[in-house]
Amino acid sequence: MSEFIAVIIPAGGSGERLGADIPKALVQLAGKSLIERCVNGIAPVASQILVAAPAGYEEQFRELLGSEVTVVTGGDSRSASVKAALAHVDPSARFVLVHDAARALASTDLAERVIEELRSGQSAVIPGLAVVDTIKSVDRDGYVVSTPDRSQLRAVQTPQGFDVEVLRAAHESDEQYTDDAGAVEAQGVRVKIIDGEARALKVTTPQDLESAHRYLLGDSDRTALRVGIGTDAHAFSKDPDRVLALAGLIWPDQVGVDGHSDGDVAAHAICDALFSAAGLGDLGSNFGTSDPQYAGASGLQLLHETLTRVTAAGFSINNVGVQIVGNRPKIGPRRGEAIAALSSALGGVPVSVTATTTDGLGFTGEGRGISAIATALVLRAGK
């Protein structure tokens, strides 16, 4: 990446029209929140990601997104949220992309094409789709005033890209705009539009959420989807030299857990969930302690072997999620690493990692061990 590229994601929209009582960005789409999908799609092109969260939800966003994403408090409007995030953009940034959390399925390729136009000398670049319906302009009484030429109309999407100084200047005023390109246009800056993509739809209503589901699943028959649940637990070792393996990572400052393999409860729970979803038994029947080849095996090795077996059985993995239960270690600072490690072992599928404690209850709450609960969604191949 030759330039420092900052990405701002204003995520203050409510989930009211989706029937949710939480911010829209936290609404789940096939097992993962819209904001997580949005961040994952834009991350490959970003040097810095800033999310403007609704007031009162900042810590929830930080827990969800990890330390690699900067969460700031958003404002009462989109423009105010973007302005708040702009104050935290790295001084070395050359370009800024502004991206809607609700456009969670926008591809990395779309962002790359926006950036290429900026590199070519454009000051403002936005994606858009040709309008296929006839559009009418109407007055307050509902009568048609005019019929614009639809060949000159575009339905605008995000991410929208700008020279950082152009965007800063546009947000110096207190005017409110429905998109950042409007703020830039008002400054007399020419805005270049490029071809958008259908999958970058904005999720606003339940019907939009259903359309987003269809993009994720393609033309597959939903009856071919199968869900599995898996769990695993291990006690902390009395051996102070036992290394902790968890969520595909080594935690060198923590005492590990006892087990036949490396004791990675997160990886093991995911394996268990995948075997359950595919009807292939469970963790023990596939990687039993009686099998010497899995003695000391890493969680990543078992995940890779699970992928092979699930695929051979005629299934593809749609997504997995795992919640780690325990007082230590703190997952948040390394959540991004954990997601990347687990996803890579499973061939790049979407992975969600969360963590919780039990308020002092049970063996995890008493600090005697650690456990994990996982869910997996698989799709029968060819359906």
N, C-alpha and C positions, 0 to 999 in steps of 0.2 A: 504494500500500500504506500504510494509515493507521497500522498498528502495526508494531513491530519483531518479526519472527517468526523464531525460530531453529529449525533442523531438525537433529536428531541421528540419525545412521544407524550403529547398531552393526553392524560388518561382520566380526566375528570368527569366524563359523561356518566349519567345515572343509568341504571338498568331497568328503569320504570317501564319503558315500552317493550322490554323483554320479559316483563313480569317478575323481575328480580328486585330484591330490596338491598342489593349491594351495588357498588360501582360496576358499570358495564364491563370494564376491563377485567374484572375478576370472575365474570361469568364463564362457565366451563363449556368448551367445545371439544367433544370426544375425549374427555378425560384430562384436558389441559386448559388453563385459563386463556382468554384472548390475549392478555398482556404477555404471557409467556410465549405464545405462538408468534406474536408480533416481534418480540425481542429476538427470538431464535432466528426468524427470517431475515432480520436486518443486521444481526451481529457480524456476519462475515465481512461486511464492508465498513464497519464502524470502528473508529479509534476510541470513541467515547459515546456512551449511551446515557441520556438523561431522561428520566420519567417524571412528569409532573403529576403527582398523585393527589386525590381529593384530601382536604384537610381531615385529619383523624385516622387516615388509612396508611400513613407513610410507613409505619413499622411493618404492617402486613405486606406491603409491596416489597420492602427490603428483604423480609424473610423469604418471600416467594422468588425474588429475582437474584439474590445473592449480592456480594460485595462488588462485583464487576460492573454493576449498574448503579448510577447515582440517582437517588430518589429525592426530589424536592417537593415542597408544598405548592400545589397549583393554585390558580386564582379562581374567581367566580365566572370567568369566561375563557374561551379557547385562547383569545389573544393575550389575556392576563397570564395564563399558564405558560404559553410560549415565551412571553417576556420574562417570567420568573426563571425559566430554565436557561434562557440566554445568558443570564447573569452568572451562570456556573460553567459556561462553555470554556474549554481550555483556550488560553490566549494564542496558542499556535494553530488553532483550527483555521483552515482555509475555506472549507465548505461546510454547510449545515443542511441536514435533511430533516424535515418535519413530517412525522408519520402518525397516522391515526391508529390508536390501539384497536379500534373496531375493524380495521382492515387487516385482520390477523393472518390472512392467507396470501397476502401479497408476496411474490417471490423475491428471492435475492437477486435474480436476474433483472427484475424491474428496477431495483435500486441501483444496480450496476449501470444500467442504461442511462439513468438520470445523471449519475456521476460522470459518465463519459461525455455527456453534453456539456456539463460544467467544465470539464477539463479542456474541452474544445474552445472555450471562451465565453459561453453563455453565462449570464448573471443569475438567471432564474429559469428553472426547468420543472415542468409538471407533466404527469401522465394523464391521459384521458381517453375515453372511448367515444366513437362516433354515436350520435343519437339516431336510433332507428325509428322511434315514434314521431309522429307529427306533433309539434309543440305549439300551443296557443298561449298568447299573452292575454290576460283577462283583467277587467276592472274590478272594483270593489263590489259591484253588484252581480258579478258573475258573467258579464257579457264579454265576448271576444273582442279584443282591441286590434290584434294583429296576429299573423302567422309567420314566425321567423323562418328563414331558409335553414332547414335542419342540416344541410351540407356544411354549414359554417358553425354548427354547434358541437360541443363536446361535453360529456359528463366527466367531471374532473375527479381524480383519485389522488392518493398519496402512495409512496413518499414524494414530497415536493422538495426540490433541491435549490439552494441559494448560495451565492457568495456570502460569507458571514457578515461582511460590513453592510451589504445590501439589506439583509434581513434585520440587522440591528437598527438601521436607519428607518426601516418601515415600521418598526414597533416603538419608535420614540413617541408617536402620537397615542392618544387614548381612544382612537376610533376602534370600533369592533368590526371584525370581518369573519365570514364563515370559513375562509381558508387563508393561508398565508400569502398565496399568490395575489389575492385581492388587495392585501396590504401593500405588497410590492408594486402592483399595477398603479395604485394611487400615488406612488412616488414618481411615476413616469418611466419606470423601468420596463423594458420589453420582456415578456415572459414567453419562453419557447415551450410548445406542447409536443409531447411525443406519444406514441401509441401506448395505451395502458393495457391491462389484461383483465379478463372476465373474473378471474379468481380473486382479484383485489377488491371484491365487493365489500360494502360497508355493512356490518352487522348491527342492525337497529331494532328489528322486529323479530318475533319468533319465526316468521317465514324466511327471513334472512339467515337465521341460525340454521334452519333446515337446509337451505341452499348451500351453506358452508359445509355442512355435514356431507352433502352429496359430492362436493369437490374433493373432500378428504377420502371418501370411499369409492370414488369413480362411479361406474355403472354397476357396481356389485349389488347382489341381492342381499339385503340386510339380514335375511334369515340365515345367511351363511356366517354371520358374526357370532363369536362365542367369547364368553367372559370367564376368567379364572381368578381365584383368590389364593394367595399363598402366604405362609407365615414362617418365621424362623426365630430362634432365640438361643443365646449362648451366655454362659457365665464368664465374668472376667477371670482371667487366670491368676493363680498365686505366684506364677513365675514372672518376676519383674522384667525379664528379658524377652517375654513373648510380645511380638509386634502386633499392633492392632491393624487389621485390614477391614475396611468398611467402605461400601459404595464404590468399589473398584479402586480405592486409593489406600495408600499406606499413611498411617498417622504416627509419625515417629515419636511424638511426645506423650503417647498414651500407651498404657498396658493393654495387651491384646486379650482375646477370649480363647478359651479352650475349645478344641474341636478336631475332628478327623482331617478336615481340610484347613483352610486358613481362617474359617469361622466368620466370613463376611456375611452377616445376617441379611443385609440389604440385597446383595446379589443372590443369595440362596432363596430368599422370599420371592424374588422375581422369577427365578427358575421354577419354583414350586407353582406359582401362578400360571406360568406359561404351560407347564405340563398339564395342569388342571384344565385350562381352557382348551387344549388340544386333545384331551382325553388320553394322555400318555402316562398316567400314574402320578407320582409325586416325586419330591426330591430324593427321598430315601430309596424308592424303588429304582431310580435311575442312577444315583450316585451313592449307593449304600456304603456304610463303613466297612463292610466285608470285602469291598473291592479295593485292592492295594494301589491300583493306578491313580486313585483320587486322594490318596493320603497326601496332605499338604497342598493340594491343588488350590490355585487362586480362584477367587470368585469370578474374575474375568474369564478364566479358562472354562469354568462351568457354564457361564452365560453363553460363551461361544459354542460349546458342545450342545447346549440346550437349543440354540438357534438352529444348528445343524439337524437335530432330531425333529424339531417342530416343522421345519421346512420339508424334511423328508416325508413327514406324515401328511403333507399336502396343505399346510397352512402358511400364511404370511402374518407377520406381527404388525398390528395397526398402531398400538401404543401401549406403554406400561407406566405404572405409577407405583412408587414405594414410599411408605412413611416409616421413618426410623424412630424408635421409642427408647429413650434413655436420657440420663442426666449429662452424659458426655460421650463423645466430644461435641463441640459446637459445630453444627453442620453449615450454618449460613455462610461463613467466610469462604468455604470451599464448595459450595453448592454447584457453581458453574463447572468446576473441575469434575465433580462427581457425575453430573449429568452427561458431560462429554465422554467420560470413561465408560459408563454403563451403556450409553447409546452406541459408541463405537464397537463394543463387544457384541452388540446385537445387530450389527449391520447398518447402523445409522437411524434406527427408528426413534420416534419421539419418546422421551423419558421425562417423567416428573419426579422430583425428589423433595419430600417434605420431612419435617422432624417435629417431635413433641416430647414432653415429659409427662409423668403421671402424678404430679403433685405429691411425691413422696410415697405413693401407694405401690405395692407389689415389689417384686425383686428388682425391676428397673428403677423404680422410684427410690428404693433403698440403696441404689448404687452397686448392686451385686451383679448386674449383667446388662445386656442390651438385646432388643428384639426389633423385628420389622414386620410390617404387613404390606403386601403388594397386590395389585390388581393388574390384569393383562387382558387386552382385547385382541383377538386373532381373527383372521378371515380365511375361510377355506379357499385355497387357490383355484382360480378358474371360474369363480362365481361372480 
